[in-house]
Amino acid sequence: MLKYSFDFADIDTLRNYFRTQLNPTGTTDRIYFPPEIGEGYLSYYKISPEVFLLVNNYRAHVDIEYQREPIDEKDIILHFRKYALDHQVEENQIISKYSDSYTPGNMRCMDARRGEQVYIPKGADVKSTMIVLKSSYTEPYFMKSNTMTEKLDHYIRDSHQHFDKFYLSYKQSVLFDQIVSPRIEAVENYLYFIARGIRLLETFWKDVLQWQTASNPFNINSAQVGNIYKVSTYLENNLQEPFVGVDQLAAMAHMSRTNFFNMFKEIHGQTPLEFFNNKKLESSYNMIFTEGLTVKQVMVNLNYSNSSKFRKAFINRFDMLPDVNKPE
């Protein structure tokens, strides 16, 4: 088993440490694993001197143990991920082990003064992004309002107790995918990741501002949330087929129609039919402007039957026409 020991006190030190361990001759933002250790990369970005963005996207080829050491500063670590960990909370650190159980993606909020020991087994797929907020960044918020301090402390405390209950919202999930699995054909650079990291950070602060300390934010059925995301994946993988209807989707999720519909809308911010239609339009956009297909070819591929309705929906969604210069 390979072991790595580090902390999040300084991103430049952290970047240099893993570069020397994994890819000492590399020169890009991404630190690629050598084949004998893993397939993929780590990335470290400095949003500001007080805010760091870390990206993990790899498959482990050996057993790996990470030891994140605690630091004295009250820094905050936001960990967004789409892989599962089993956690055991001890007095001074967290013991986390990779799990192959399904997760639609979740977020945990940690106090950097508590360390963590993470075990990643050979063959594990790790996709996550972490945002580290230095105490010098958060202190101005606390100085303005004792209520903000209480809300954030409550957020961290409950996150430690209920690691897997902060499910990603649809917006967070989209931003996560753009950061961890960016489109290869798109032009991406430092600012691309910084901009999305800032937007992801905004979703966290909005959550904290809306926090009601008297309520129980974990009164959810995690199995049902997982089923909602499985249905979402089904819809995305079957865009060429007609929409099957809410009743059938609810049955797939093993939920009542009303409960499924309301929970789906809460998670994705849109109804199942709106989600399906928007995904079809996004796919049509990529087919036209990335793959170079004609409107006619797209309509056949995605089972659109009415050209005028398709064009109207496309304009409403993207505020532009499909490429009219392409012959149909």
Backbone bond lengths (Angstrom), bond angles and torsions (degrees), N, CA, C in turn:
res aa  C-N    CA-C-N  psi(-1)  N-CA   C-N-CA  omega(-1)  CA-C   N-CA-C  phi
1 M - - - 1.467 - - 1.525 109.65 -
2 L 1.333 116.03 131.73 1.454 120.75 175.56 1.523 109.65 -85.47
3 K 1.338 116.23 140.77 1.462 120.61 -177.94 1.526 109.99 -124.24
4 Y 1.330 115.38 136.15 1.458 121.89 177.64 1.520 107.97 -128.45
5 S 1.328 116.93 132.67 1.451 122.38 -179.60 1.528 108.76 -123.07
6 F 1.334 116.85 130.56 1.462 120.53 -174.40 1.520 108.63 -162.18
7 D 1.345 116.04 177.40 1.459 121.15 170.69 1.521 108.43 -142.03
8 F 1.340 116.26 175.64 1.460 121.10 -176.71 1.527 111.54 -105.46
9 A 1.328 117.89 23.73 1.462 120.51 -176.98 1.522 112.08 -65.97
10 D 1.346 116.92 -38.62 1.470 120.83 -175.98 1.522 109.00 -142.89
11 I 1.321 116.95 124.21 1.462 119.96 -174.78 1.526 111.67 -70.74
12 D 1.320 118.04 -33.01 1.466 119.65 -180.00 1.530 110.65 -66.22
13 T 1.329 116.30 -41.51 1.468 120.42 176.41 1.523 110.36 -63.67
14 L 1.337 116.30 -41.85 1.464 121.04 179.83 1.525 111.14 -63.45
15 R 1.330 116.76 -45.25 1.466 121.27 179.31 1.523 110.67 -61.13
16 N 1.331 116.42 -46.17 1.460 120.40 -178.90 1.525 111.59 -63.85
17 Y 1.341 116.11 -36.68 1.464 120.01 179.83 1.521 110.86 -62.32
18 F 1.326 117.61 -51.16 1.462 119.41 -177.41 1.527 112.29 -73.04
19 R 1.325 116.99 -27.27 1.461 117.39 175.69 1.528 110.31 -66.11
20 T 1.330 117.72 -42.50 1.466 120.07 179.06 1.528 110.80 -66.58
21 Q 1.337 117.29 -31.76 1.456 121.25 -178.48 1.525 112.35 -77.92
22 L 1.330 117.57 -33.95 1.461 120.92 -169.82 1.524 114.46 -115.67
23 N 1.327 118.03 -41.14 1.459 119.71 -170.99 1.529 110.03 -150.30
24 P 1.339 117.82 68.89 1.471 121.16 -173.85 1.524 114.23 -64.34
25 T 1.329 117.82 -20.64 1.474 119.81 -179.30 1.522 112.14 -95.91
26 G 1.333 118.05 -1.53 1.454 121.01 -177.88 1.518 112.41 -70.90
27 T 1.330 115.92 152.83 1.469 120.67 -178.35 1.527 112.95 -129.74
28 T 1.349 118.22 -4.34 1.458 120.64 -177.12 1.530 110.80 -92.02
29 D 1.334 115.28 175.49 1.462 120.22 177.06 1.525 111.35 -63.67
30 R 1.319 116.42 -26.98 1.460 120.97 -177.82 1.528 111.12 -92.26
31 I 1.323 114.62 133.78 1.465 121.03 176.53 1.523 106.95 -102.61
32 Y 1.329 116.93 106.13 1.457 121.48 -175.23 1.528 111.03 -84.68
33 F 1.335 114.61 142.28 1.451 120.56 176.40 1.523 110.13 -73.15
34 P 1.329 118.98 142.34 1.463 120.27 168.70 1.522 108.55 -67.55
35 P 1.333 118.94 148.27 1.470 121.93 -173.62 1.523 114.04 -54.80
36 E 1.321 117.64 -33.12 1.462 119.57 -177.45 1.535 111.95 -71.52
37 I 1.336 117.92 -17.07 1.468 121.40 -178.99 1.526 112.10 -103.32
38 G 1.324 116.43 -41.58 1.459 118.49 -178.63 1.516 112.24 -173.52
39 E 1.312 114.96 173.55 1.464 122.14 177.12 1.524 107.66 -121.91
40 G 1.329 116.90 112.92 1.449 120.56 -177.66 1.514 110.76 137.45
41 Y 1.327 116.00 -155.34 1.460 118.28 -171.40 1.521 111.99 -155.23
42 L 1.335 113.85 166.28 1.459 124.34 168.27 1.523 106.77 -117.59
43 S 1.340 116.95 146.36 1.462 120.76 176.14 1.517 109.32 -134.53
44 Y 1.335 116.00 143.01 1.456 121.14 -179.62 1.518 108.76 -132.22
45 Y 1.349 115.94 122.49 1.457 121.31 -178.37 1.528 109.37 -125.01
46 K 1.317 116.22 143.29 1.458 121.34 176.73 1.518 107.86 -103.33
47 I 1.338 116.47 103.40 1.459 120.71 177.51 1.529 109.03 -66.44
48 S 1.319 115.60 -40.99 1.462 123.14 173.85 1.526 106.16 -154.73
49 P 1.326 118.86 174.52 1.475 118.76 177.06 1.520 113.26 -60.63
50 E 1.350 117.39 -14.38 1.460 120.92 -175.62 1.520 113.46 -114.57
51 V 1.333 117.42 -3.38 1.464 121.35 -176.87 1.525 109.14 -134.43
52 F 1.355 116.85 124.02 1.458 122.09 -177.78 1.526 109.93 -116.25
53 L 1.315 115.84 147.19 1.462 122.75 175.59 1.525 108.27 -120.17
54 L 1.339 116.90 123.67 1.459 122.75 -179.28 1.519 109.02 -119.69
55 V 1.330 117.01 137.43 1.463 121.57 -178.04 1.525 109.87 -126.73
56 N 1.332 117.06 130.30 1.464 123.25 174.28 1.519 108.71 -116.98
57 N 1.313 117.07 126.42 1.465 120.99 179.39 1.532 107.61 -150.19
58 Y 1.331 116.51 91.15 1.462 118.66 -175.73 1.525 111.19 -161.35
59 R 1.330 114.65 165.30 1.461 122.80 169.88 1.527 107.57 -115.71
60 A 1.316 115.76 127.02 1.468 120.64 -177.59 1.527 110.85 -76.24
61 H 1.321 117.29 133.24 1.464 122.83 175.80 1.527 111.98 -101.09
62 V 1.344 115.98 -4.16 1.462 122.10 176.06 1.530 107.68 -142.82
63 D 1.325 116.32 167.28 1.463 119.96 172.65 1.528 108.72 -71.69
64 I 1.336 115.82 134.89 1.468 120.68 -177.67 1.529 109.67 -129.34
65 E 1.316 115.59 138.89 1.457 121.55 173.23 1.529 108.21 -120.74
66 Y 1.333 115.70 125.50 1.459 121.16 175.47 1.528 108.47 -106.88
67 Q 1.319 116.58 132.21 1.458 121.46 174.91 1.527 107.87 -116.86
68 R 1.342 115.38 102.37 1.462 118.94 176.02 1.525 107.84 -88.60
69 E 1.314 115.53 115.34 1.451 120.40 -176.31 1.535 110.30 -78.09
70 P 1.332 117.30 145.22 1.468 119.38 176.22 1.521 110.66 -71.99
71 I 1.316 116.80 154.48 1.459 121.24 176.09 1.536 108.40 -125.09
72 D 1.319 116.71 162.55 1.462 121.35 -174.59 1.529 112.36 -75.80
73 E 1.325 117.44 -26.26 1.462 120.62 -177.84 1.532 110.87 -74.88
74 K 1.345 115.72 147.33 1.463 120.15 179.08 1.528 110.05 -85.35
75 D 1.336 115.15 60.31 1.455 120.84 175.88 1.531 109.12 -77.53
76 I 1.317 116.12 156.54 1.462 122.19 -179.22 1.519 108.98 -115.18
77 I 1.332 116.67 135.91 1.459 122.67 178.53 1.519 108.51 -116.00
78 L 1.326 116.43 119.51 1.460 122.15 174.71 1.522 107.50 -101.67
79 H 1.323 116.66 120.59 1.458 121.39 -175.54 1.528 109.15 -116.29
80 F 1.338 116.73 105.95 1.462 122.90 175.69 1.524 107.44 -98.02
81 R 1.334 117.72 132.41 1.460 118.15 -176.60 1.523 111.62 -152.81
82 K 1.320 114.81 157.78 1.460 120.88 174.92 1.526 109.82 -124.58
83 Y 1.303 115.78 38.07 1.461 121.28 168.41 1.509 106.37 -137.40
84 A 1.309 117.00 160.30 1.463 120.88 -172.81 1.528 111.28 -98.25
85 L 1.324 115.24 144.24 1.452 122.40 172.90 1.526 108.76 -129.30
86 D 1.309 115.52 140.41 1.464 120.41 169.99 1.523 107.58 -96.05
87 H 1.332 117.02 129.49 1.455 121.18 -172.31 1.522 112.60 -115.45
88 Q 1.320 114.77 145.55 1.451 122.00 170.43 1.533 106.77 -130.79
89 V 1.315 116.68 117.57 1.461 120.83 -175.97 1.516 109.48 -91.63
90 E 1.325 116.25 120.59 1.453 121.98 175.73 1.525 108.84 -110.54
91 E 1.307 117.05 178.04 1.465 120.48 -171.96 1.522 112.30 -61.06
92 N 1.307 117.15 -46.39 1.462 119.89 -173.44 1.522 114.06 -110.68
93 Q 1.328 118.06 -5.05 1.452 119.47 179.67 1.520 110.99 -158.21
94 I 1.315 114.21 170.15 1.455 122.85 178.61 1.528 107.57 -111.42
95 I 1.312 117.68 133.37 1.459 122.56 175.39 1.531 107.14 -102.83
96 S 1.322 117.16 116.76 1.463 121.73 -174.89 1.524 109.89 -122.72
97 K 1.335 116.23 131.94 1.462 121.71 179.02 1.516 109.82 -125.27
98 Y 1.316 115.39 137.23 1.465 121.94 179.51 1.525 109.93 -61.12
99 S 1.328 115.41 138.62 1.461 121.68 178.42 1.522 109.03 -127.63
100 D 1.330 116.58 143.37 1.462 119.73 178.68 1.522 111.60 -91.97
101 S 1.341 117.47 12.71 1.463 120.29 177.66 1.529 109.63 -71.77
102 Y 1.329 116.24 155.13 1.460 120.91 -175.22 1.529 110.69 -73.65
103 T 1.315 116.71 139.39 1.459 121.32 170.48 1.522 108.54 -143.08
104 P 1.331 117.62 136.22 1.463 120.20 177.44 1.523 112.05 -78.99
105 G 1.315 117.05 -3.34 1.455 121.63 -177.12 1.512 109.90 114.02
106 N 1.326 116.34 134.96 1.451 119.69 178.22 1.524 110.69 -150.18
107 M 1.336 115.23 172.99 1.451 121.16 -178.14 1.523 109.14 -130.36
108 R 1.310 116.07 141.47 1.459 120.32 172.68 1.527 108.29 -127.21
109 C 1.298 116.12 150.43 1.457 123.04 -176.99 1.521 108.09 -118.64
110 M 1.335 117.29 121.82 1.461 120.70 -172.74 1.517 111.97 -124.69
111 D 1.299 115.02 149.96 1.456 123.63 173.42 1.529 107.05 -89.69
112 A 1.334 117.16 122.37 1.467 121.19 -175.59 1.522 112.97 -65.47
113 R 1.339 117.25 -10.78 1.468 119.26 177.81 1.523 111.18 -75.04
114 R 1.325 116.86 -10.22 1.465 121.54 174.21 1.528 108.02 -107.06
115 G 1.316 117.19 124.29 1.459 121.74 -178.64 1.522 112.14 -77.60
116 E 1.324 115.61 -179.80 1.464 119.86 -179.71 1.526 110.26 -152.18
117 Q 1.321 114.68 141.08 1.455 122.62 175.32 1.526 106.84 -115.28
118 V 1.334 117.33 119.99 1.466 121.81 -174.67 1.523 109.41 -119.33
119 Y 1.339 116.28 130.47 1.466 121.72 178.23 1.525 109.49 -110.46
120 I 1.328 115.53 120.16 1.462 122.56 178.51 1.529 108.12 -114.87
121 P 1.340 119.24 115.62 1.465 120.14 -177.65 1.529 112.52 -82.69
122 K 1.286 115.65 161.18 1.460 122.15 175.69 1.532 109.64 -55.81
123 G 1.335 116.46 133.45 1.460 121.58 179.73 1.513 114.48 92.46
124 A 1.341 117.39 -7.15 1.465 120.42 -178.21 1.522 110.73 -73.31
125 D 1.336 115.97 141.19 1.461 122.70 173.62 1.526 108.58 -100.14
126 V 1.311 115.84 121.73 1.459 120.68 -176.76 1.527 109.06 -117.08
127 K 1.314 116.14 116.04 1.464 122.15 176.44 1.525 107.63 -130.22
128 S 1.310 116.41 110.99 1.460 119.41 -178.71 1.519 110.14 -155.94
129 T 1.307 114.57 161.66 1.462 120.24 171.85 1.515 107.62 -136.24
130 M 1.321 116.26 139.22 1.452 122.24 179.36 1.524 109.49 -122.22
131 I 1.317 115.58 140.12 1.454 121.95 174.06 1.523 107.09 -117.98
132 V 1.320 116.15 121.59 1.465 121.93 -179.84 1.521 108.42 -102.81
133 L 1.337 115.57 123.32 1.461 121.92 179.04 1.523 108.29 -107.01
134 K 1.322 116.79 113.31 1.451 120.61 178.95 1.529 109.98 -67.72
135 S 1.318 116.33 151.32 1.460 120.47 -178.32 1.525 111.45 -59.47
136 S 1.333 117.29 -31.41 1.467 120.47 178.44 1.524 111.52 -66.16
137 Y 1.347 116.58 -21.88 1.468 121.21 176.95 1.521 111.38 -80.60
138 T 1.322 117.08 -39.07 1.469 120.23 -175.31 1.527 113.52 -85.95
139 E 1.328 117.75 -23.76 1.461 120.69 -176.09 1.531 113.64 -55.70
140 P 1.340 119.35 -42.37 1.478 118.29 179.21 1.526 113.06 -58.85
141 Y 1.341 117.53 -33.98 1.456 119.82 177.06 1.527 110.38 -65.31
142 F 1.325 115.74 -41.09 1.459 120.23 -177.72 1.534 111.36 -69.39
143 M 1.328 116.47 -35.79 1.453 120.60 -178.56 1.528 111.69 -66.57
144 K 1.339 116.49 -28.70 1.458 121.00 -179.58 1.523 112.43 -76.21
145 S 1.311 116.24 -30.31 1.462 118.66 -171.87 1.519 111.67 -154.09
146 N 1.330 115.42 124.13 1.462 119.16 173.43 1.524 110.80 -67.82
147 T 1.336 116.06 -28.95 1.461 120.51 178.57 1.514 110.69 -62.61
148 M 1.343 116.30 -41.28 1.461 119.85 178.32 1.523 110.71 -61.80
149 T 1.321 116.48 -41.23 1.465 120.32 178.23 1.521 110.73 -60.20
150 E 1.326 115.82 -45.74 1.463 120.13 -179.63 1.523 111.44 -63.22
151 K 1.324 115.84 -41.78 1.466 119.40 -178.90 1.535 110.83 -64.39
152 L 1.329 116.24 -44.39 1.456 119.21 -178.54 1.525 111.29 -67.77
153 D 1.325 116.91 -40.42 1.463 119.86 177.82 1.531 110.47 -63.20
154 H 1.318 116.93 -39.07 1.462 121.27 177.35 1.528 110.03 -64.71
155 Y 1.328 115.82 -42.41 1.463 121.80 179.76 1.531 110.40 -58.83
156 I 1.333 115.98 -47.09 1.470 120.52 -179.73 1.529 110.53 -66.22
157 R 1.317 116.48 -44.94 1.464 120.29 -177.08 1.532 111.43 -61.77
158 D 1.340 116.84 -45.65 1.459 119.69 179.83 1.525 111.57 -70.25
159 S 1.331 116.18 -31.00 1.460 118.88 177.55 1.520 110.50 -65.52
160 H 1.340 117.32 -36.71 1.463 120.52 176.39 1.530 111.37 -65.68
161 Q 1.318 115.94 -34.72 1.459 119.77 -176.07 1.524 112.80 -83.60
162 H 1.330 116.82 -25.59 1.466 121.38 -175.27 1.532 108.91 -134.25
163 F 1.315 116.09 65.89 1.455 121.13 -171.55 1.522 113.61 -52.10
164 D 1.318 116.54 -42.53 1.456 119.37 -168.74 1.521 113.53 -99.48
165 K 1.321 117.49 24.99 1.456 120.21 -178.62 1.526 113.77 -105.11
166 F 1.314 117.98 -14.21 1.459 120.42 178.13 1.522 109.04 -85.30
167 Y 1.317 117.43 80.25 1.463 119.87 -178.68 1.516 110.68 -73.47
168 L 1.332 115.72 144.62 1.454 120.21 179.97 1.520 110.10 -66.44
169 S 1.326 116.40 137.85 1.450 120.59 170.98 1.524 108.14 -73.30
170 Y 1.324 116.16 169.67 1.468 119.35 -179.97 1.529 110.35 -60.79
171 K 1.338 117.16 -42.98 1.465 120.46 -179.68 1.522 110.15 -62.61
172 Q 1.329 117.38 -43.92 1.458 120.54 178.43 1.514 111.25 -62.67
173 S 1.328 116.54 -40.23 1.462 121.01 -179.45 1.527 110.96 -63.12
174 V 1.336 116.88 -41.76 1.469 121.07 178.62 1.523 110.34 -64.19
175 L 1.329 117.43 -47.34 1.465 120.95 179.01 1.524 111.13 -62.33
176 F 1.338 116.42 -40.13 1.461 121.28 177.72 1.531 110.19 -57.98
177 D 1.335 117.14 -49.12 1.460 120.90 -179.14 1.525 111.46 -62.33
178 Q 1.328 117.46 -37.77 1.462 120.33 179.38 1.520 111.70 -65.97
179 I 1.334 116.47 -32.42 1.468 120.43 -179.41 1.529 111.53 -81.29
180 V 1.342 116.01 -47.24 1.468 119.99 -172.14 1.526 111.92 -85.27
181 S 1.325 117.39 -34.14 1.467 121.11 -179.97 1.515 109.62 -127.69
182 P 1.328 118.06 68.15 1.466 120.89 -176.46 1.522 111.48 -69.10
183 R 1.324 115.54 155.41 1.460 120.09 178.03 1.527 109.68 -67.16
184 I 1.315 115.39 124.71 1.463 120.32 -176.46 1.520 111.53 -64.05
185 E 1.349 116.59 -35.56 1.463 119.62 -174.72 1.525 112.67 -78.35
186 A 1.347 116.44 -12.99 1.466 119.53 -179.60 1.523 110.20 -82.66
187 V 1.334 115.47 157.14 1.456 120.19 176.76 1.524 107.93 -84.57
188 E 1.334 117.36 112.65 1.450 121.60 -178.62 1.515 110.25 -121.83
189 N 1.303 115.28 138.28 1.454 120.48 177.62 1.516 109.13 -143.53
190 Y 1.305 115.58 -168.90 1.456 121.75 -176.58 1.533 111.77 -53.09
191 L 1.346 116.39 -46.12 1.459 120.47 -176.12 1.525 112.20 -67.60
192 Y 1.316 117.28 -29.69 1.468 121.12 177.96 1.527 110.16 -57.79
193 F 1.310 117.12 -46.80 1.454 121.76 -177.93 1.531 111.32 -76.25
194 I 1.326 117.27 -36.96 1.459 120.49 178.59 1.524 110.32 -61.54
195 A 1.346 116.62 -45.17 1.465 120.75 -177.67 1.519 111.13 -61.44
196 R 1.332 116.78 -43.05 1.464 120.09 -179.33 1.528 111.87 -72.94
197 G 1.326 115.85 -32.47 1.457 119.22 175.19 1.519 111.47 -63.83
198 I 1.336 116.99 -39.79 1.463 121.18 177.86 1.522 110.49 -64.24
199 R 1.330 116.62 -42.69 1.466 120.06 179.56 1.527 110.95 -65.18
200 L 1.332 116.80 -37.11 1.461 120.18 177.09 1.527 110.28 -66.13
201 L 1.318 116.15 -38.86 1.459 120.81 177.63 1.528 110.81 -63.74
202 E 1.330 117.05 -37.36 1.465 120.72 178.58 1.522 111.47 -60.18
203 T 1.331 117.13 -37.60 1.465 119.51 -179.60 1.522 110.61 -64.72
204 F 1.330 117.32 -33.51 1.462 121.01 178.02 1.527 110.76 -66.19
205 W 1.347 116.79 -47.53 1.462 119.40 -177.92 1.520 111.10 -64.51
206 K 1.324 117.51 -35.14 1.460 119.99 177.15 1.526 110.66 -64.59
207 D 1.329 116.04 -38.72 1.467 119.88 176.79 1.526 110.78 -60.98
208 V 1.328 115.76 -44.70 1.458 119.62 -178.12 1.532 110.87 -66.16
209 L 1.325 116.79 -41.93 1.459 120.83 -179.25 1.524 111.92 -63.36
210 Q 1.332 116.13 -31.30 1.457 120.84 -178.99 1.531 112.75 -87.90
211 W 1.319 114.73 -0.63 1.458 119.84 -172.84 1.527 111.86 -63.59
212 Q 1.305 116.76 134.58 1.454 121.85 174.74 1.528 107.09 -114.97
213 T 1.326 117.36 105.44 1.459 120.88 -172.35 1.523 112.39 -65.40
214 A 1.334 117.37 -20.64 1.456 119.12 -178.56 1.527 112.76 -82.40
215 S 1.303 116.82 -13.14 1.465 120.46 -177.31 1.520 110.71 -97.42
216 N 1.309 115.35 166.38 1.457 121.33 179.25 1.531 109.13 -104.77
217 P 1.350 117.97 103.24 1.463 120.29 -176.34 1.519 112.83 -75.40
218 F 1.332 117.59 -4.35 1.454 120.02 -174.84 1.524 112.29 -107.66
219 N 1.315 116.03 16.00 1.463 120.41 -179.79 1.525 109.24 -83.61
220 I 1.327 115.68 64.11 1.456 121.59 -178.48 1.523 109.11 -130.84
221 N 1.301 114.71 161.47 1.460 121.15 176.68 1.524 107.45 -100.28
222 S 1.337 116.39 101.99 1.465 120.06 -174.19 1.524 112.14 -63.13
223 A 1.337 117.45 -32.14 1.466 119.95 178.50 1.519 110.35 -64.64
224 Q 1.335 116.95 -39.98 1.453 119.92 179.57 1.521 111.43 -68.30
225 V 1.334 117.25 -37.58 1.463 120.20 176.47 1.526 109.64 -60.99
226 G 1.333 116.21 -43.32 1.465 119.87 177.27 1.510 111.69 -60.77
227 N 1.341 117.40 -40.16 1.461 120.75 179.46 1.523 111.74 -66.04
228 I 1.337 116.92 -35.19 1.462 120.40 177.17 1.528 110.00 -60.49
229 Y 1.330 116.00 -44.30 1.463 119.61 -179.26 1.538 111.24 -69.49
230 K 1.314 117.47 -31.59 1.465 119.43 175.56 1.525 110.37 -65.36
231 V 1.333 117.14 -39.76 1.462 121.04 176.73 1.526 109.80 -65.37
232 S 1.330 117.39 -40.69 1.463 121.14 177.63 1.523 110.64 -58.57
233 T 1.337 115.62 -44.02 1.464 120.20 178.78 1.515 111.15 -63.97
234 Y 1.328 116.34 -39.75 1.467 120.68 176.84 1.531 110.38 -59.03
235 L 1.327 117.20 -46.02 1.462 120.62 -179.60 1.531 110.83 -62.02
236 E 1.326 116.78 -43.37 1.468 120.46 -179.44 1.523 111.95 -64.73
237 N 1.331 117.06 -30.78 1.466 121.00 -178.94 1.518 113.30 -86.65
238 N 1.335 117.24 -2.93 1.461 120.52 -177.57 1.525 111.35 -132.18
239 L 1.325 115.58 42.22 1.462 120.32 -178.28 1.524 112.88 -68.10
240 Q 1.330 116.93 -22.07 1.460 120.02 -179.05 1.520 112.36 -80.39
241 E 1.330 116.28 -9.51 1.460 121.14 -179.51 1.532 110.45 -97.31
242 P 1.339 118.38 157.32 1.467 120.28 175.37 1.527 110.26 -63.36
243 F 1.322 116.71 151.85 1.461 121.97 176.51 1.524 108.82 -62.23
244 V 1.332 116.63 128.62 1.466 120.04 -170.15 1.524 113.23 -81.82
245 G 1.325 117.83 -15.26 1.453 119.99 179.34 1.519 112.43 102.93
246 V 1.316 116.27 151.32 1.456 122.68 -175.43 1.527 111.53 -66.13
247 D 1.330 117.06 -37.45 1.463 119.64 -178.17 1.525 111.34 -60.50
248 Q 1.323 116.55 -44.99 1.462 119.95 -179.17 1.530 110.87 -68.90
249 L 1.324 117.16 -38.55 1.468 120.25 178.15 1.522 110.88 -64.94
250 A 1.338 116.64 -40.25 1.463 120.11 178.04 1.524 110.73 -62.87
251 A 1.347 116.35 -38.78 1.462 120.06 177.76 1.528 110.72 -64.29
252 M 1.340 116.49 -38.98 1.468 120.42 177.44 1.526 111.00 -62.38
253 A 1.333 116.47 -33.02 1.466 121.28 -179.35 1.527 112.40 -87.34
254 H 1.345 116.60 -2.56 1.468 121.99 -178.63 1.533 110.73 58.43
255 M 1.334 115.52 44.58 1.454 122.16 -178.92 1.518 109.93 -134.42
256 S 1.324 115.91 160.83 1.456 119.33 173.48 1.527 108.79 -69.61
257 R 1.308 115.66 157.69 1.463 119.93 -177.25 1.530 110.82 -59.32
258 T 1.329 117.20 -46.38 1.459 121.29 -176.95 1.524 111.60 -65.74
259 N 1.327 116.86 -45.95 1.453 120.78 -179.35 1.524 110.89 -64.03
260 F 1.334 116.29 -42.69 1.465 120.40 178.73 1.523 110.66 -62.01
261 F 1.327 116.60 -48.87 1.465 121.06 -176.61 1.527 110.56 -60.32
262 N 1.327 117.17 -46.45 1.462 120.65 -177.64 1.525 112.10 -67.59
263 M 1.349 116.80 -41.35 1.461 119.27 -179.38 1.524 110.91 -70.17
264 F 1.330 117.33 -38.26 1.468 121.12 178.03 1.528 109.49 -60.07
265 K 1.321 116.30 -45.44 1.467 120.34 -178.71 1.515 111.34 -67.06
266 E 1.329 117.37 -36.23 1.460 120.80 178.50 1.521 111.06 -65.78
267 I 1.329 117.42 -41.21 1.465 121.88 -177.43 1.520 111.64 -74.23
268 H 1.344 116.85 -45.71 1.462 120.74 -172.83 1.521 114.38 -98.38
269 G 1.330 117.26 -10.20 1.451 119.12 179.92 1.509 113.85 73.13
270 Q 1.324 118.03 15.42 1.459 123.40 179.38 1.525 108.92 -160.31
271 T 1.324 116.01 161.26 1.461 119.82 179.87 1.524 109.69 -73.29
272 P 1.334 118.53 164.18 1.468 120.00 177.27 1.531 112.98 -56.10
273 L 1.343 117.56 -41.68 1.463 119.87 179.71 1.528 110.91 -67.24
274 E 1.317 117.89 -41.35 1.467 120.45 177.26 1.524 110.40 -62.63
275 F 1.328 116.67 -42.02 1.469 121.27 177.74 1.522 110.40 -59.20
276 F 1.342 116.64 -47.53 1.460 122.21 -178.82 1.526 110.76 -61.98
277 N 1.327 117.23 -47.74 1.467 120.77 -178.02 1.522 111.82 -65.87
278 N 1.339 117.20 -38.84 1.465 119.99 178.78 1.521 111.67 -67.13
279 K 1.329 116.73 -37.88 1.459 119.97 177.52 1.536 110.78 -65.71
280 K 1.335 116.60 -38.24 1.463 120.01 177.02 1.528 110.48 -62.80
281 L 1.326 116.45 -42.47 1.460 119.84 -179.94 1.530 111.12 -66.86
282 E 1.340 117.00 -40.80 1.464 119.86 176.98 1.529 110.75 -61.58
283 S 1.327 115.54 -40.59 1.462 119.47 177.88 1.522 111.23 -65.32
284 S 1.336 116.68 -40.46 1.464 120.15 178.88 1.528 110.69 -64.14
285 Y 1.320 116.87 -38.47 1.467 121.14 177.86 1.531 110.36 -60.01
286 N 1.338 116.22 -47.18 1.467 120.07 -180.00 1.521 111.69 -64.42
287 M 1.336 116.54 -39.46 1.467 119.47 178.99 1.519 111.80 -62.62
288 I 1.339 117.03 -39.07 1.462 121.04 -176.96 1.520 111.66 -76.61
289 F 1.345 116.64 -50.17 1.464 119.63 -170.06 1.525 113.83 -95.31
290 T 1.322 118.04 -14.89 1.462 120.21 177.21 1.527 111.63 -106.33
291 E 1.332 115.96 -45.27 1.463 120.01 -177.45 1.519 112.82 -91.42
292 G 1.336 118.12 -14.03 1.456 121.30 176.38 1.514 114.93 79.39
293 L 1.334 118.57 20.67 1.457 121.11 179.31 1.530 110.09 -76.64
294 T 1.319 116.22 155.24 1.452 120.93 175.60 1.523 109.60 -80.67
295 V 1.335 115.31 165.79 1.454 120.28 177.29 1.525 110.37 -60.04
296 K 1.320 116.55 -41.29 1.465 120.66 -179.95 1.530 110.81 -61.47
297 Q 1.328 117.04 -44.06 1.466 120.92 179.56 1.534 110.99 -63.31
298 V 1.332 116.01 -40.64 1.460 120.43 179.06 1.525 110.74 -63.57
299 M 1.319 115.88 -43.13 1.464 120.03 -179.27 1.527 110.97 -61.90
300 V 1.330 116.57 -38.09 1.468 120.72 177.87 1.528 109.82 -68.37
301 N 1.354 116.71 -45.97 1.464 121.14 -176.89 1.528 112.36 -63.30
302 L 1.332 116.52 -34.61 1.463 120.35 -175.07 1.524 112.62 -108.34
303 N 1.312 115.55 10.89 1.465 120.18 172.51 1.528 112.86 63.13
304 Y 1.338 116.40 38.73 1.463 120.37 170.86 1.521 108.32 -84.88
305 S 1.324 117.15 132.67 1.469 120.00 -176.59 1.519 113.84 -105.70
306 N 1.346 117.10 -17.75 1.455 120.25 -175.06 1.524 109.55 -123.34
307 S 1.333 116.44 112.61 1.459 121.71 -175.45 1.518 111.83 -63.19
308 S 1.330 118.16 -42.58 1.465 120.91 -176.88 1.529 110.80 -67.17
309 K 1.341 117.50 -39.48 1.462 120.71 178.27 1.530 110.81 -66.88
310 F 1.331 115.91 -38.94 1.456 119.79 178.43 1.527 110.55 -62.29
311 R 1.340 116.37 -46.89 1.465 119.93 -179.06 1.530 111.51 -63.59
312 K 1.335 116.54 -40.28 1.456 119.97 179.14 1.524 111.26 -63.63
313 A 1.334 116.55 -43.63 1.462 120.74 178.78 1.527 110.64 -65.02
314 F 1.328 117.09 -39.06 1.464 121.92 -179.83 1.527 110.05 -63.53
315 I 1.334 116.57 -43.39 1.471 120.67 179.41 1.528 110.64 -64.99
316 N 1.324 116.66 -43.32 1.459 120.41 179.64 1.527 112.11 -63.28
317 R 1.339 115.67 -33.79 1.472 120.19 -177.24 1.522 111.97 -80.27
318 F 1.353 117.30 -42.54 1.461 120.54 -171.50 1.526 114.04 -115.63
319 D 1.330 116.42 -1.35 1.461 121.42 -179.58 1.525 111.72 57.89
320 M 1.307 116.31 37.31 1.454 122.37 178.25 1.527 109.20 -161.67
321 L 1.328 115.53 158.67 1.460 120.32 176.47 1.522 110.54 -82.79
322 P 1.336 117.83 155.79 1.469 119.10 166.02 1.530 108.70 -58.29
323 D 1.296 117.25 161.24 1.478 121.29 -175.29 1.520 110.15 -60.16
324 V 1.309 115.57 100.57 1.480 119.48 -177.99 1.519 112.62 -74.67
325 N 1.324 117.28 -11.48 1.474 120.35 -179.50 1.521 112.35 -79.68
326 K 1.339 116.79 -13.17 1.457 119.78 -179.69 1.520 108.81 -84.96
327 P 1.312 118.96 133.51 1.458 121.16 177.19 1.530 110.12 -67.20
328 E 1.311 115.71 144.70 1.459 119.92 178.57 1.514 110.01 -102.05
